[in-house]
């Protein structure tokens, strides 16, 4: 996870000599394909969403990312059930 100050503007681009296109997802819903030479600019909204925090805004935000999107974690899988089906 990376946390940046609110004044930082990030620009992610697909190089013109990339082997393939890239995809970006917004809120896990809207998928947009980026072609070679395309870019996306990420910056703080002029209308931030107010939040209530337990610890501080960074710790709470990162914690919610980890728990909801499983960033940098692998959810333990359950064992396969070995129940038999009778005819």
C-alpha positions as a Markdown table, in Angstrom:
| # | Residue | x | y | z |
|---|---|---|---|---|
| 1 | Unk | 0.0 | 0.0 | 0.0 |
| 2 | Unk | 1.1 | 3.5 | -0.7 |
| 3 | Unk | -0.1 | 6.7 | 1.0 |
| 4 | Unk | 0.5 | 10.1 | -0.6 |
| 5 | Unk | -0.1 | 13.6 | 0.7 |
| 6 | Unk | -3.3 | 15.2 | -0.5 |
| 7 | Unk | -1.5 | 17.6 | -2.8 |
| 8 | Unk | 0.2 | 14.9 | -4.9 |
| 9 | Unk | -1.0 | 14.2 | -8.4 |
| 10 | Unk | -0.1 | 10.8 | -9.9 |
| 11 | Unk | -0.1 | 10.0 | -13.6 |
| 12 | Unk | 0.1 | 6.4 | -14.7 |
| 13 | Unk | 0.6 | 5.7 | -18.3 |
| 14 | Unk | 1.0 | 2.8 | -20.7 |
| 15 | Unk | 4.3 | 3.2 | -22.6 |
| 16 | Unk | 4.0 | 3.5 | -26.4 |
| 17 | Unk | 6.2 | 0.4 | -26.7 |
| 18 | Unk | 4.2 | -1.7 | -24.2 |
| 19 | Unk | 3.5 | -5.3 | -25.2 |
| 20 | Unk | -0.2 | -5.0 | -24.4 |
| 21 | Unk | -2.9 | -2.7 | -23.2 |
| 22 | Unk | -3.7 | -2.1 | -19.5 |
| 23 | Unk | -6.9 | -1.9 | -17.6 |
| 24 | Unk | -7.9 | 0.4 | -14.7 |
| 25 | Unk | -10.9 | -0.2 | -12.4 |
| 26 | Unk | -12.7 | 2.5 | -10.5 |
| 27 | Unk | -14.4 | 1.5 | -7.3 |
| 28 | Unk | -14.1 | -2.1 | -8.4 |
| 29 | Unk | -16.9 | -1.6 | -10.9 |
| 30 | Unk | -16.0 | 0.5 | -13.9 |
| 31 | Unk | -13.3 | -1.1 | -16.1 |
| 32 | Unk | -11.6 | 1.0 | -18.7 |
| 33 | Unk | -9.0 | -0.2 | -21.1 |
| 34 | Unk | -5.9 | 1.9 | -21.7 |
| 35 | Unk | -4.1 | 1.6 | -25.0 |
| 36 | Unk | -0.5 | 2.3 | -25.7 |
| 37 | Unk | 0.3 | 6.0 | -25.0 |
| 38 | Unk | -2.9 | 6.4 | -22.8 |
| 39 | Unk | -2.6 | 7.7 | -19.3 |
| 40 | Unk | -4.8 | 8.2 | -16.2 |
| 41 | Unk | -4.3 | 11.0 | -13.7 |
| 42 | Unk | -5.2 | 10.5 | -10.1 |
| 43 | Unk | -5.7 | 13.4 | -7.7 |
| 44 | Unk | -7.6 | 14.4 | -4.7 |
| 45 | Unk | -11.2 | 15.3 | -5.3 |
| 46 | Unk | -12.2 | 18.9 | -4.7 |
| 47 | Unk | -15.2 | 17.5 | -2.8 |
| 48 | Unk | -13.7 | 15.0 | -0.3 |
| 49 | Unk | -16.0 | 12.6 | 1.5 |
| 50 | Unk | -16.1 | 13.2 | 5.3 |
| 51 | Unk | -15.3 | 10.1 | 7.4 |
| 52 | Unk | -15.3 | 9.0 | 11.0 |
| 53 | Unk | -12.0 | 7.4 | 12.0 |
| 54 | Unk | -11.1 | 5.1 | 14.9 |
| 55 | Unk | -7.3 | 5.7 | 14.9 |
| 56 | Unk | -6.4 | 8.2 | 12.2 |
| 57 | Unk | -7.4 | 8.6 | 8.6 |
| 58 | Unk | -4.4 | 6.7 | 7.1 |
| 59 | Unk | -4.5 | 3.7 | 9.4 |
| 60 | Unk | -8.2 | 3.3 | 9.1 |
| 61 | Unk | -8.2 | 3.6 | 5.4 |
| 62 | Unk | -5.3 | 1.1 | 4.9 |
| 63 | Unk | -7.0 | -1.3 | 7.4 |
| 64 | Unk | -10.2 | -1.2 | 5.4 |
| 65 | Unk | -8.4 | -1.8 | 2.1 |
| 66 | Unk | -6.7 | -4.8 | 3.6 |
| 67 | Unk | -9.9 | -6.3 | 5.1 |
| 68 | Unk | -12.2 | -5.5 | 2.2 |
| 69 | Unk | -10.0 | -6.0 | -0.8 |
| 70 | Unk | -7.4 | -8.5 | 0.7 |
| 71 | Unk | -4.5 | -6.3 | -0.5 |
| 72 | Unk | -1.2 | -8.1 | 0.3 |
| 73 | Unk | -3.0 | -11.0 | 1.9 |
| 74 | Unk | -4.3 | -14.4 | 0.9 |
| 75 | Unk | -7.6 | -15.5 | 2.4 |
| 76 | Unk | -7.3 | -19.0 | 3.8 |
| 77 | Unk | -9.3 | -21.5 | 1.7 |
| 78 | Unk | -11.6 | -24.0 | 3.4 |
| 79 | Unk | -10.9 | -27.7 | 3.0 |
| 80 | Unk | -12.9 | -29.4 | 0.2 |
| 81 | Unk | -15.8 | -31.3 | 1.7 |
| 82 | Unk | -15.6 | -35.1 | 1.2 |
| 83 | Unk | -19.3 | -35.9 | 1.6 |
| 84 | Unk | -20.5 | -38.7 | -0.6 |
| 85 | Unk | -23.7 | -38.6 | -2.6 |
| 86 | Unk | -25.8 | -41.7 | -2.3 |
| 87 | Unk | -27.9 | -43.0 | -5.2 |
